Amino acid sequence: MRSRLSLAQAMARLSIRSGVMALAAMLGLLVGQASAETLEKSEIRYQGWASQVTFPELAEDLGYLAPLKLNWVGNTISGPQDIQTVVTGDTDIGGAFYGAVIKLIAAKAPIKAVLGYYGSDENTWQGFFVKEDSPIQSARDLIGKKVAVNTLGAHLEFVLREYLTRGGLSADEIRQVTLVVVPPVTGEQALRQGQVEVTTLAGVLRDKALERGGIRKLFSDRDLFGDFTGGPYVLRDKFIKENPNTTRKLVEGIAKAIEWARAAPPEEVRARFEKIIAERKRNEDASSIKYWKSTGVSGQGGLISDHDLQIWIDWLVKDGALKPGQLKAADLYTNELNPYRPASTTGAVK
């Protein structure tokens, strides 16, 4: 009798366990569906870059943003313009050089940096080039000369002015170096035709120009700062507050895409980029993708550090654009949404 009772009990327990497991599976499915449904927004508006793939685009293609969808509203050629559209509410996310972000926040723009997305390393860097036979050899030789940059008030201008400052030029002498806004694709031509004495080149434009010969590097951003993340993606404070689940999903997806690109073989990343460009059908030339080498991002998953911003805060204070103590680096960004953040920093978005 005891034996039968034990068997019956065992059968009952097995039935209960199976029921519990089925219920758990059903609850898991419902929780997953509820999680997707709790996203406050279904799409994210952004600007792209012609013939390039942004990390939000890569994240969507890899499936890291689902169920979020990207809504491309056009292309940009400038970081400052990209983040300005975030401030005005025309887009939800944009990216730019840290210096440009700091200046915008100093002007009371309600935005916050959420993760770094570009930078310089041994494979990816921004260089300043002159003709091979140019007499320009140092910062002082740039007085009275013209330098091509893609836009004013961004990465290249800050790097150039740091080079000139380290070269011993006074503020009056620095003002005698003329910045000329030239689209990156025509920077090499402007140099060779004598329209400018110095041009800036990076990536495929740099590699192709060097292959043709007749130019040499004067200096690079990496020569001055080593490996560093140059700029972050930003979101409006209001967007973060009103869309906490969507914001976390967006940042987590982009962070994972950055890590995928950092870890995958370059040829695999290039193939993915070429596929994305072909599928989005924007009538672009994807030939430059074959020259892609690295992300340039130094922080895991785009993690931001106080140092990333402090170096440019100090520069702006020295330049007179900021008052000492006006901005604190830690107040300008958050890592709380990034899945690669140290465990000790978890908590509410600051």
C-alpha positions as CSV (number, residue, x, y, z in Angstrom):
1,M,0.0,0.0,0.0
2,R,2.8,2.4,0.9
3,S,4.5,1.6,-2.4
4,R,1.3,2.4,-4.4
5,L,0.9,5.6,-2.4
6,S,4.4,6.7,-3.1
7,L,3.9,6.1,-6.7
8,A,0.7,8.1,-6.7
9,Q,2.4,10.8,-4.9
10,A,5.3,10.8,-7.3
11,M,2.8,11.0,-10.2
12,A,1.0,13.8,-8.6
13,R,4.2,15.7,-8.0
14,L,5.3,15.2,-11.6
15,S,2.0,16.5,-12.8
16,I,2.2,19.5,-10.6
17,R,5.8,20.1,-11.7
18,S,4.9,19.9,-15.3
19,G,2.0,22.3,-14.7
20,V,4.3,24.7,-12.9
21,M,6.9,24.5,-15.8
22,A,4.2,25.2,-18.4
23,L,2.8,28.1,-16.3
24,A,6.3,29.5,-16.0
25,A,6.9,29.2,-19.7
26,M,3.6,30.9,-20.4
27,L,4.4,33.7,-17.9
28,G,7.8,34.1,-19.4
29,L,6.2,34.6,-22.8
30,L,3.7,37.0,-21.4
31,V,6.4,39.0,-19.6
32,G,8.4,39.2,-22.8
33,Q,5.3,40.5,-24.7
34,A,4.6,42.9,-21.9
35,S,8.2,44.1,-21.9
36,A,7.9,44.9,-25.6
37,E,4.6,46.6,-25.1
38,T,6.0,48.8,-22.3
39,L,8.3,50.6,-24.7
40,E,7.0,54.2,-24.7
41,K,8.0,54.7,-28.4
42,S,8.0,52.4,-31.3
43,E,10.5,54.3,-33.5
44,I,13.6,56.5,-33.2
45,R,14.2,59.4,-35.5
46,Y,17.8,59.9,-36.6
47,Q,20.1,61.3,-39.3
48,G,22.5,59.1,-41.2
49,W,25.8,59.7,-43.0
50,A,26.1,59.1,-46.8
51,S,28.0,55.9,-47.6
52,Q,28.5,55.1,-44.0
53,V,26.8,52.9,-41.4
54,T,26.0,54.4,-38.0
55,F,25.9,52.2,-34.9
56,P,22.1,52.6,-34.5
57,E,21.8,51.2,-38.0
58,L,24.1,48.4,-37.2
59,A,22.2,47.7,-33.9
60,E,18.9,47.5,-35.8
61,D,20.4,45.2,-38.5
62,L,21.8,42.9,-35.8
63,G,18.4,42.7,-34.1
64,Y,19.6,44.4,-30.9
65,L,16.9,47.2,-31.1
66,A,13.8,45.0,-31.7
67,P,11.0,45.9,-31.4
68,L,12.2,49.5,-31.8
69,K,12.5,50.7,-35.4
70,L,14.7,53.4,-36.8
71,N,13.2,56.3,-38.8
72,W,15.8,57.9,-41.1
73,V,15.0,61.6,-41.6
74,G,18.0,62.4,-43.8
75,N,21.7,62.7,-43.8
76,T,24.1,65.1,-42.0
77,I,27.7,66.0,-42.7
78,S,28.4,67.6,-39.3
79,G,28.3,66.5,-35.7
80,P,27.2,70.0,-34.4
81,Q,24.3,70.0,-36.9
82,D,23.4,66.5,-35.9
83,I,23.1,67.2,-32.1
84,Q,21.4,70.5,-32.9
85,T,18.5,68.6,-34.4
86,V,18.2,66.6,-31.1
87,V,17.9,69.9,-29.2
88,T,15.2,71.2,-31.5
89,G,13.3,67.9,-31.3
90,D,13.7,67.1,-35.0
91,T,15.5,63.9,-34.2
92,D,15.7,61.7,-31.1
93,I,19.4,60.8,-31.1
94,G,22.5,62.5,-32.6
95,G,26.2,62.4,-32.1
96,A,29.1,64.9,-32.2
97,F,32.6,65.7,-30.8
98,Y,32.7,66.1,-27.0
99,G,33.7,69.7,-27.3
100,A,30.7,70.6,-29.4
101,V,28.4,68.7,-26.9
102,I,29.9,70.6,-23.9
103,K,29.5,73.9,-25.6
104,L,25.9,73.1,-26.4
105,I,25.2,72.1,-22.8
106,A,26.9,75.2,-21.5
107,A,24.4,77.1,-23.6
108,K,21.7,75.5,-21.6
109,A,20.8,72.8,-24.1
110,P,18.8,70.1,-22.2
111,I,20.8,67.0,-23.5
112,K,22.9,64.3,-22.0
113,A,25.6,62.1,-23.4
114,V,24.7,58.4,-23.2
115,L,27.6,56.6,-24.9
116,G,30.7,57.2,-27.0
117,Y,30.5,56.3,-30.6
118,Y,33.8,57.3,-32.4
119,G,37.4,58.0,-31.6
120,S,41.0,57.4,-32.6
121,D,43.3,54.4,-32.3
122,E,46.2,53.0,-34.3
123,N,43.9,52.1,-37.2
124,T,41.4,54.9,-37.1
125,W,42.5,58.6,-36.7
126,Q,42.1,62.1,-38.2
127,G,45.3,63.5,-39.8
128,F,46.4,66.9,-41.0
129,F,48.2,66.7,-44.3
130,V,50.4,69.0,-46.4
131,K,52.0,68.6,-49.9
132,E,55.2,66.6,-49.9
133,D,57.2,69.6,-50.9
134,S,55.5,72.0,-48.5
135,P,57.7,74.2,-46.3
136,I,55.3,73.7,-43.4
137,Q,57.0,71.6,-40.7
138,S,55.6,72.9,-37.5
139,A,52.7,74.8,-35.8
140,R,54.4,78.1,-36.3
141,D,54.6,77.6,-40.0
142,L,50.8,77.6,-40.1
143,I,50.5,81.3,-39.3
144,G,48.9,83.0,-42.3
145,K,47.9,79.7,-43.9
146,K,44.6,78.1,-44.7
147,V,43.5,74.8,-43.2
148,A,40.5,72.7,-44.5
149,V,38.1,71.3,-42.0
150,N,34.7,69.7,-42.4
151,T,32.9,72.1,-40.1
152,L,33.6,74.8,-37.5
153,G,33.4,74.3,-33.8
154,A,33.9,70.5,-33.9
155,H,36.6,67.9,-33.5
156,L,39.1,69.1,-36.2
157,E,39.1,72.7,-35.0
158,F,39.7,71.8,-31.4
159,V,42.5,69.4,-32.4
160,L,44.1,72.0,-34.6
161,R,44.0,74.7,-32.0
162,E,45.5,72.3,-29.4
163,Y,48.3,71.7,-31.8
164,L,48.9,75.4,-32.3
165,T,48.8,76.0,-28.6
166,R,51.3,73.3,-27.9
167,G,53.4,74.8,-30.6
168,G,53.7,78.0,-28.6
169,L,51.5,80.2,-30.7
170,S,49.7,83.1,-28.9
171,A,46.0,83.7,-29.2
172,D,46.7,86.5,-31.7
173,E,48.9,84.2,-33.8
174,I,46.3,81.4,-33.7
175,R,43.7,83.8,-35.1
176,Q,45.9,84.2,-38.1
177,V,45.4,80.6,-39.1
178,T,42.4,80.5,-41.3
179,L,39.9,77.6,-41.2
180,V,38.2,76.8,-44.5
181,V,35.1,74.6,-44.5
182,V,35.5,72.0,-47.2
183,P,33.5,68.8,-47.6
184,P,35.7,65.8,-46.7
185,V,35.4,64.3,-50.1
186,T,37.0,67.3,-51.7
187,G,39.7,68.0,-49.1
188,E,42.5,66.2,-51.0
189,Q,41.6,68.1,-54.2
190,A,41.6,71.4,-52.3
191,L,45.1,70.7,-51.0
192,R,46.6,69.5,-54.4
193,Q,45.1,72.5,-56.2
194,G,46.5,75.0,-53.7
195,Q,43.2,76.2,-52.4
196,V,44.5,75.4,-48.9
197,E,47.9,74.7,-47.5
198,V,46.7,72.0,-45.1
199,T,43.8,69.5,-45.3
200,T,42.3,66.9,-43.0
201,L,41.9,63.3,-44.0
202,A,40.7,60.2,-42.4
203,G,39.7,56.6,-43.3
204,V,39.3,55.8,-47.0
205,L,40.0,59.4,-48.0
206,R,43.3,59.4,-46.2
207,D,44.3,55.9,-47.5
208,K,43.5,56.7,-51.1
209,A,45.3,60.1,-50.9
210,L,48.4,58.4,-49.5
211,E,48.3,55.7,-52.2
212,R,48.4,58.5,-54.8
213,G,51.4,60.0,-53.1
214,G,52.7,63.6,-53.0
215,I,51.4,64.4,-49.5
216,R,52.7,63.8,-46.0
217,K,51.2,63.9,-42.5
218,L,51.9,67.0,-40.5
219,F,50.3,65.6,-37.3
220,S,47.2,63.7,-36.2
221,D,44.7,63.8,-33.3
222,R,46.2,60.5,-32.0
223,D,49.7,62.2,-31.9
224,L,48.3,64.7,-29.5
225,F,45.9,62.6,-27.3
226,G,46.7,59.0,-27.9
227,D,43.8,56.5,-28.1
228,F,40.6,58.2,-27.1
229,T,36.9,58.3,-27.7
230,G,36.1,61.6,-29.5
231,G,32.4,62.0,-29.1
232,P,29.1,60.7,-27.8
233,Y,25.6,60.1,-28.8
234,V,23.2,62.4,-27.0
235,L,19.5,62.3,-26.0
236,R,17.3,65.1,-24.7
237,D,16.7,65.1,-21.0
238,K,12.9,65.1,-21.6
239,F,13.2,62.1,-23.9
240,I,15.0,60.1,-21.3
241,K,12.5,61.1,-18.6
242,E,9.4,60.4,-20.6
243,N,10.7,57.2,-22.3
244,P,12.8,55.4,-19.8
245,N,12.2,51.9,-21.2
246,T,12.7,53.0,-24.8
247,T,15.9,54.9,-23.8
248,R,17.4,51.9,-22.1
249,K,16.5,49.6,-25.0
250,L,18.1,52.1,-27.5
251,V,21.3,52.6,-25.6
252,E,21.7,48.9,-24.8
253,G,21.2,48.0,-28.4
254,I,23.8,50.5,-29.6
255,A,26.3,49.5,-26.9
256,K,26.0,45.8,-28.0
257,A,26.5,46.8,-31.7
258,I,29.7,48.7,-30.7
259,E,31.0,45.7,-28.9
260,W,30.1,43.4,-31.8
261,A,32.0,45.7,-34.2
262,R,35.0,45.8,-31.8
263,A,35.1,42.0,-31.4
264,A,34.2,40.8,-34.9
265,P,36.9,40.4,-37.6
266,P,37.1,43.6,-39.7
267,E,36.1,41.7,-42.9
268,E,32.9,40.5,-41.2
269,V,32.1,44.1,-40.1
270,R,32.8,45.4,-43.6
271,A,30.5,42.7,-45.1
272,R,27.7,43.7,-42.7
273,F,28.1,47.4,-43.5
274,E,28.0,46.7,-47.3
275,K,24.8,44.6,-46.8
276,I,23.1,47.4,-44.8
277,I,24.0,50.1,-47.4
278,A,22.7,47.9,-50.2
279,E,19.5,47.1,-48.5
280,R,18.6,50.6,-47.5
281,K,18.6,51.7,-51.1
282,R,19.8,55.4,-50.8
283,N,21.7,55.4,-54.0
284,E,25.1,55.4,-52.3
285,D,28.6,54.3,-53.2
286,A,29.7,51.7,-50.7
287,S,33.2,51.3,-52.1
288,S,34.7,53.2,-49.1
289,I,33.6,50.5,-46.7
290,K,36.4,48.2,-47.8
291,Y,38.8,50.6,-46.0
292,W,37.0,50.4,-42.7
293,K,39.5,49.1,-40.0
294,S,38.1,49.8,-36.5
295,T,35.6,51.6,-34.4
296,G,38.1,53.9,-32.7
297,V,35.9,53.6,-29.5
298,S,38.1,53.1,-26.5
299,G,35.4,52.4,-23.8
300,Q,33.7,49.0,-23.7
301,G,30.3,49.4,-25.3
302,G,30.9,53.1,-25.6
303,L,31.2,53.7,-21.8
304,I,32.0,57.3,-21.0
305,S,34.5,58.5,-18.4
306,D,34.9,61.8,-16.6
307,H,38.3,62.1,-18.4
308,D,36.6,61.9,-21.8
309,L,34.9,65.2,-21.1
310,Q,37.3,66.8,-18.6
311,I,40.0,67.2,-21.2
312,W,37.7,69.3,-23.3
313,I,36.2,71.2,-20.4
314,D,39.7,72.2,-19.4
315,W,40.5,73.2,-22.9
316,L,37.3,75.4,-23.1
317,V,38.2,77.0,-19.8
318,K,41.7,77.8,-21.0
319,D,40.2,79.2,-24.2
320,G,37.8,81.4,-22.3
321,A,34.7,79.7,-23.6
322,L,33.8,78.3,-20.1
323,K,34.3,79.7,-16.6
324,P,36.3,77.6,-14.1
325,G,33.9,75.3,-12.4
326,Q,31.0,76.1,-14.7
327,L,30.5,72.5,-15.7
328,K,31.2,69.2,-14.0
329,A,32.1,66.3,-16.2
330,A,30.0,63.8,-14.3
331,D,26.9,65.9,-14.8
332,L,27.1,65.8,-18.6
333,Y,26.7,62.1,-19.2
334,T,25.3,58.8,-17.8
335,N,26.5,55.2,-18.1
336,E,23.5,53.9,-16.2
337,L,21.8,52.8,-19.4
338,N,24.8,50.9,-20.7
339,P,24.9,47.1,-20.1
340,Y,28.7,47.2,-19.9
341,R,28.7,49.6,-17.0
342,P,30.5,48.4,-13.8
343,A,28.0,46.7,-11.4
344,S,28.8,49.2,-8.7
345,T,27.3,52.0,-10.8
346,T,23.8,50.6,-11.3
347,G,20.9,52.7,-10.3
348,A,18.8,55.5,-11.6
349,V,19.8,57.6,-14.5
350,K,21.6,60.7,-13.1
